[in-house]
Amino acid sequence: MKREFSSLQKTNKGLQSKVKKLEDQAEAAIKAQTDAEEKAESAKAIRKVSEAQRKEAEEKMAQAEKKLQEALATKEAEIKDADEKDGDEDEDGALVRKSKDADGGKSPFQKEQVLDLTQDDEGDEVPKDAAHEKVSADIPLADKSIEETLQEIDAELTTEKAAEVASQQSSELQIQSTATEEES
């Protein structure tokens, strides 16, 4: 009977250790599941933030493109106006030259009243493309704002890509934790 009792005690201890082991495994599985759920929640949150940032970047890019097109249209209009003014000045200069050449019998007083568009205030001859030079001087400012706009767009795209990478990494972590959980 003593033998039977000690045999039962050994069996009981063995069963108790197995129960303890199973309880520990169950606890570890529950903890792994909780961790996986938390990671999935954070991945969802990261994905939402990434989507919001992507949408914001797209909106900014659209606005920048619109501003760029408006600036381009404005510059084109300014160049066209300057070219038209340059053409008008050429015509006015030709008229002034004709009247100089054809003044024949005019009095000296009438000669002074004629506005000579071929000379500036100091009496130096004005180049025909002077108006075009002024417009050309304005163009680098437009190029500068275009460059700044492009840099802003590049920065936004970099931010968007970083958000995508973070989202992908969190998704990979979720998949890895699920695979680890299934192995247990």
GIGILIN-V370368 format. One record per helix or strand. SS is the DSSP state (A for helix, B for strand). FROM is the first residue (numbers start at 0). LEN is the number of residues. Records with the same first field share a line. If there is no record, write none. Layout:
SS = FROM-LEN ; FROM-LEN
This chain:
A = 1-100 ; 107-6 ; 129-54
B = 118-1 ; 124-1
